[in-house]
Every structure is written in C-alpha cells, then in structure tokens.
Amino acid sequence: GGQPRNVQPFSDEDASIETMSHCSGFSDPASFTEDGPEIDEEATQEDLEYKLKGFIDLTLDKSAKTRQAALESLKNAFSSKILYEFIMERRMTLTDSIERCIKKGKSDEQCAAAGLACLLCVQMGSGIESEEIFKTLGPVLKKIVCDGTASIQARQACATCLGICCFIVTDDITELYSTMECLENIFIKAYQRDRDANGVSSTHNTVLHISALLAWTLLLTICPMNEVKKKIEMHLHKLPSLLSCDDLSMRIAAGETLALLFELARETDADFFYEDMELLTEKLRALATDGNKHRAKVDKRKQRSVFRDVLRAVEERDFPTEMVKFGPERMYIDCWVKKQTYDTFKEILGSGMQYHLQSNDFLRNVFELGPPVMLDAATLKTMKISRFERHLYNSAAFKARTKARSKCRDKRADVGEFF
C-alpha cells in the first residue's frame, strides 16, 4: 500500500455508499437508486477501513494541518455510520491520539479532537470501554475548560464534549456531580457579567458560558431528584438575569433552560410555586413579542418562536409536540428534557442523526425506541414508489401550490373568503 498521507479525505460519497451497503436494512426507501449496480459490501468495507486506518496514523503527523484534516475526516466517518467493531479494536490508539491533540494542539486542532471524542463515545455507547475512554480524557477536558489562557473556542468545545461524554458513560454519581460543578463554575460567571472587575468584555466569554450552561443542563436531566431540587433552588432565581443578555443565543439558552427547570420542578412537586412568577412571565412575554428595530428580522423571528414555547411551558405547563421522521419510524418529542437531549446529539451528529437514530443502540435506548427495526428486501420493495409515481405526485403538488399562491396574490380576489 501507499504512504498513509496519500489517503484521500473521507467524503460524503464514501458516507452515502457505505451507509447504503452497510445498513441497507435501515435505509430510507427513497435512498435506493432505480436499477443501480450491485455493490460489493465486503470490498467497500475493506476500502473504508483502509482509509480510516490511514487517518488514525495521520493524527500523529508532525504537521498540525495534516493532524486536523485527519481528525475532521474521522469525525465525518463516525457521524455518518456505525463503526463499533472497527473502533473497539483501536479505541486506545484513538483515545491516545485525541488526548495528545487536545493537550498539545492549537485551538482548531483542540476543537476537532474534542468533537471526535464526543463521536467516539456515541459510537461506543455506555459500557466499560467508554468509561476507560472518559477516565483518560475527562481530566484533560476539565483542565482545558478551566484554563483561562486557552482559546475560548477550545474551552467551548471541551465543555460540550465533557457534558456529552459524561452523559453517555458515567455511572459514578460522584463523577457526575464533579463534572457538573466544573461546568457550573464556568456559566455562573455570566450572572456577574456587569460586575467584571478585570474589565473583560462580557461578550468575549459568552459562547463559553452558553456551552457550559447547555452541557450542565443535559447532565441535570440524569440527576437524582434530590440533586435536581438543590440545583433548581440554586439557579432558578438567577437564570432570568441572562434573559437580558445582548447575545441572542444566550437568551435562548437561558429561556430553554428555565423551561426545563420548571418542567423538572413540577415533576418533583406538583404544587411547585415560584415567587417571582409575575415578573418572569412579563420578561418572557416581552421577548415573545419583541419588536426592537435594531435587531435583525431573522433573530427576532427565532426569538419570538422560542419564547412563545417557553412562556407556554412556564405559564400553562404545555409543550408543543414535535415529530421526527427517520426511515420508516417516527419519534415524538413531547417534553423539554427530550428536546434538550435530541438537540444536543443533533448538534454533534449533524446530518448523521437520522442514521444513528435508526441503528445506534445507545441512542435508541436514550430515546426509548427499542431495538433497531430490521426490514428485509421484499418489505423495502413494497414501500418504495416508482420514479414515475413520485414525478406525478410532485407535479400535482406543485400545480396545487402555484394555484393557491396565485389566488392569494390576486388583488381582485375577495379578501373575505380567506377568513
């Protein structure tokens, strides 16, 4: 074989071919080509593994650019398919490479390594092997998160990674509390942003505070109820101060965390009472109807949409149920805890989220989906509609949509008939 550095970067084409061949039983019927050529699954798998071995070797390269490119290629592969057996044989090598890149790399390399660590744990799921990975990487991640001299981007990525990896692997309650305390020490600084004695700009660390808050919130969802009560008492009166932050992402993170805290509080105590409810709902209503001209229209729309849901959660104990489709299956997100968990994993898996929901045992356990649904070739064939039928359906839908829009845009139309 050639030198490892001659290995081509992992591409979307590799992902689509391998996903189809490796797990055709789970694939969406629409992803199959009409009369496409047969794929030699064994040869494709060998070619993929050869590429991945090359990337793992390149994580030790002298060039920082080469190491970072290798980490990104491994991230793409891990997010787009299940590679449990391949990773199991090389988990210690991967862990050592990630640890080295986080310790000695610069900002971009540290971010890529932290992202790969998340995906490594997602692939391995909860078990002894994942615990060993976290025992090695946990202290390194905590050190970077708390290191004021490290770049904000690296600290942000490590905070997210710390929360996700702890969520996946930790059975030790003391380790869970220790990780939460580390994240807590970061985001509570956002409460005192106006009283910064060092004169540091409050916006400089905002991205770090947001990541730490969201990672902490994720871990709160798996805490025992007595610990949840303590955290609610500690933070429920302070979090509303973040709703006045200039940063939209911080306002949204604080609002969604508040909704989740209220949901958990009412689960622990049906008669839960919040003293400053009137003031809080007033703030939330203002954000849900915000019309400030100095804010971008897109930001205002996003903010209003989120805070309408948050206001409903706080005032009416209501949650707008969402449906997620993946392959032939459906999942309903019907509470803030489930939404927080889904959003977190979607952020790190990206377009691979649907594939992992279909075939990743760990994620299916988290969302209580049961074992993966196995579909044989005959069933897939009956589910599939022909290209001609799809064309007819799309054509009819396009005509109906055009007709409806034309009617609405016609100034001569009688306005009364639409109400």
N, C-alpha and C positions, 0 to 999 in steps of 0.2 A: 504493500500500500504506500501511498504518498505520505509526505510530511503532514502532521496534524494541521499546520497553519494553512494548508491548501484546501481544507474542508470548506465547502460553500455554506454561507449563513442559512440558518433554518428559516424557511419561507412559509407563507400562507398556503402555497401549493402543496408543500410537504404535509402540512396540517390537514388539508382537506382530503388528500389521497389516503393518508394514514387513518384519519378518523373514519372514513368510509369503509376501509378494508378491515381495520382492527375491530371495529364495533358496529358492523352493518346491522346487527340485530336491534340496535337502539336508534339508528339513524332516522331522521325525518324522511318520509317517503319522497318528498319534493326534492331531496338532495341527490336522488339517483338519476343518472342520465338514461335517456331512451336508447336502448340497444348499444350501450357503451362497451368498450373492450374489457375482457376479464382481467382482473389484477392479481398478480402472484403475491399473495399476502405474505408468505414467508420471506420472499426476496425483498419486498418493501420494508418489512420489519427489520431485516438484517441491515439494509441500507440506512434506515433511520438510526439504528443503534450505533452503526459505524460513525455516522455524523455526530451523534451525541457524545460518544467517547472522545472524538476529536475536540469538541467544545470543552469537555471537562479538563482535558490536557491543557487547553489554551488558557484556562483560568489561572494557570501558574506561569504564564508567559511574562517576560521582562517588560513588555510594552503595556502601559496602562490602557491604551485604546484597544489593544487586542483582548485584554482581560475583560474589559467592559462589554465589548461586542460578543464575546463568548457567553458572558452572564446573561445578556439580553436574549441571545439565541436559545439558551436553556430555558429561560422564562417563557418564551413563546411556545416551546415544545411542551413544557409542563402544564401550561394553561390550556392547551388545545387537545390533550389526550391523556389517557391513563397509562402510566409507565411504572406501575408498582413494582413488578419483578425486577426490571432494569435498575430502578433506584435502590431497591433493597440490597442488591449486590454491591452498590457503590455509595451507600449512604454516608459512610465515614469519610471517604475521599471528598464527597461533595461538601460535607459539613466542615472539613478542614479548609477547603478552598474558600468557602463563604466566610469563615472566621478570619482567614488571612486577609481577604479583600476588605472586610469591614474594619479590621484593625489598622491596616497599612495603606489602604486606598484613599484617594481623594473623594470629594463629595459625590460625583456622578457614579463612581465605582461602588461606593458605600451604599448608595440608593439602590443600584441594580442588585447588589449582593443581598440586601435586606429583602427586596422583592422576591428574589429566588428562594430565600429562607422560608418565606410565607408559603410559597407554592410547594416547597419540599414537604412541609408539614401537612398541607392539604392533600398531597399525594399519599403520604404515609398514613394519615388518619391518626386516631388516638390509639396508642399502644406503647409497648416498652421501647421500641426503636425510636419513636418520636420523642419520648421522654429523654432518651440519651442525647438526641439532637438538641433539645431545648436546654439540657443541663450544660452543654458545651456553649451554645450561642446566647442563652439568657443573660449571663453576667456581662458578656461583651456588648449586647444591645443596651442593657441598663447603663453601662459606663458611657456609651456614646450619647444616649438620651440626656444624661445628667451633665455632660461635658459642655460647659459654656463656651469653650474655644472651638468646638466642632461646628461645621456649617449647619445652618438652620435646616436645609433640605435633608441632610444626612440624619439629623436628630429627628426630624419629622418622619422619615421613612422607617427609622429604627423604632420609634414609638408605636407606629402602626403594626410593624412586624411583631413587636413584643406582645401587644394585645392579642393579635390573631393566633400566634404560636401558643401563648398561654391558654387561650380559649380552647384550642384543639387538644393539647396534650396534658394539661395539669389536672392531676387527681389530688395532689397535695394542697390542702387548704391554706397552709402557711405560705406556700409559694404564690398562690393566687392573691392573697392579701398583700404580700410583699410587692408583687408586680403592680397591683392597683395603687399602692402607696407611692411607688415610683412615678406613675403617670399622674397621680393626684397632685404631687409636689410641683409638677410642670404646669398644669392648667389652672391651678388656684392663683397663679401669678396674674392671670388675666383679670381676676377680681380687683386687683390693686393697680391696674394699668395706669390710672390717673395719678397715682402717688409713687411713680417710679423715681426713686432717689438718685439713680445713676443717670437720669436724663435720657435713657434709651427709648427710642421711638416705640410706641405701643404696637404699631402695625408690623414692626420688624419680626416679632416673635409670634404673631397671630396664627400663622399657618401651623406652627409647632403646637400652640395651645389647642387648636382645633383637633389636630390628630390625636393628641394626648386625651382630650375630652371624649372623643368618639371611641377610642380604644378602651378607655376606662368604662364607658357606658356599656360596651359589648361585654366586658367581664362582669359587670354588675348583674347582667341577665342570668348568670350561672351561680350567683352567690346564694348562700343560705338566707332564709327570710329574716333572721335576727340581724344579720350583717346589712341586708338591704335597708332595714328600718334605720340603722345607725347612719348609713350614708345619706338617706333621704333627709333625716333631721339635720345633718351637717351641711347639705348643699342646696336644698330646696329654696331656702331664703336668699341664697347668694346668686344662684344662676340667673334670676331675672335681670340682674345688673348687666349681663352680657347681651341682653336684647337691645341695648342702646349702642352697641359697638358699631363703628363705621363700616366694618367688613361684613358683607352680605353672608358669606359662608359661615362666619362666627354666629351671626344672628340666627341662621337656620339651624346650625348645630346645637345652639343653646335651646332653641324652641323645641326641636325634636327630642332633645334630652329631657326637657321639662315634661313633655307629653308622656314619655316613657316612665319617668319617675312617678307621675300621677297615676299611671296605669298600675305600676308595681305597688304603690302605696295603698290603692283601693283593693288590690288583691290580698294584701296582708290585713287590711282593716276596712271592712265595708262601709263603716261610718267615718272614714277619714275626713278630717276637717282642716282646711288651710286658712290661716288667719287673714292673710293679705289677698284673698281671692279677688276682691273687687278691683284692687289696684292692678293685679296681674292680668285679669281679663281685659281691663281697659288698655293696657300696653299691647296685649295680643291683638285686640280689635283694631288698634291704630296701625299695627303692622300688616294686618289682613286687608286693610283698606287704604294703605299708603299711596299717596298721590304726589309725592315730592317731585318737582320738575327737574331737580338737579341729578336725579337717579336715572339710569338707563331704563328704557322700556322693558327690555328682556329681564333685567334684575327685578323690576317692580312686579312683573307678571309672576316670576318664580317665587318671590317673597310672598305675594298675596295668596298664591295657591297653597304654599306650605303652611302659612299661618292660619288659613281658614280651617285646615285639618287639625292644627294644634289647638286652636280655640274650641273646636268641637270636642276634642278629646278632654280638655280641661273643664269645660262648662257642662257638656252633655254626656261625657263618658262614651263617646261614639268614635268609631274608626271606619274610614271609607275602605271597604274591602277591595283588594286588587287581585287580579288573576294573572298568573304567569304560565305561559304555554311552553312546553318543551317536548318535541316529538309527539307521540300520541297522548301524553299525560298533561294534567292541569294541576297547578298548586295555587291555593288561595292564601293570600297574606291578609290576615284578619286581626292583627294586633301590632302594637308598636314594637314589642320585643322581636317578633318575627321579621318586621320590616327592617329594624336595625341590623339584624343578623344577615338578612338577604342582601341589603345594600353594601355591607362590609365585604362579603365574599364576591359580590358582583364587581366591586371596585378592583379587586386583585386578579380576578379571573377574566374580566372583560368579556369578549365575545365567546370565550370558552365556558361561560357559566351554564348555558343550556346543556352542553355536552356533559359537564360534570354532574349536573342535577340528574341526568339520565343514568349515569354509570358509576359515579363515585360513591362508594358505600358510606363513607364518613358523612358527606353532605346529605345523603338520603336519610341517614339516621338523625342528623340535626333537624331536618325539616319533616321528620316522621313520614317518609314516603314509602318505607318498606324496601324489600329487595328490588334490584333493577328489573324492569319489565322486559322479558325476552320475547321477541317477535320472530317467527320463522319467515322464510322467504315467501311462502304462499300467502300469509296474512298481509305482509307488506305489499304484495302484488295487488291484492283486493283493495287495499287502502289507497293505492295510487290512482290518480286520474290521468288520462292521456293528455298529451300536449295540446291536441286539438280542442278537447273539452275545456282545458284551462284558458285557451285563447278565446273561446266563445263566452266563457263566464266573465273574463276580464273586459272583453269588448262590450258586453251588455252593461256591466257595472260602470264603465267609462261613459257610455251614452246616457245612462240614467243620471249620473253625477253632473254631466255637462248640461243636461236639460234642467235639472233642479237649480243649478247656479245661474243659468241664463234667465230663468224665471225670476229669481231673487234680484238680479241686476237690472231687470227691465223696469225703468222708471214709470212706465204706463200701467204696470201691474197694480191691482187693488191691494193696498197695504193691509187692509182689514182681514183678508183671507188667511194671513200668516199668523194670526193671533187667536 
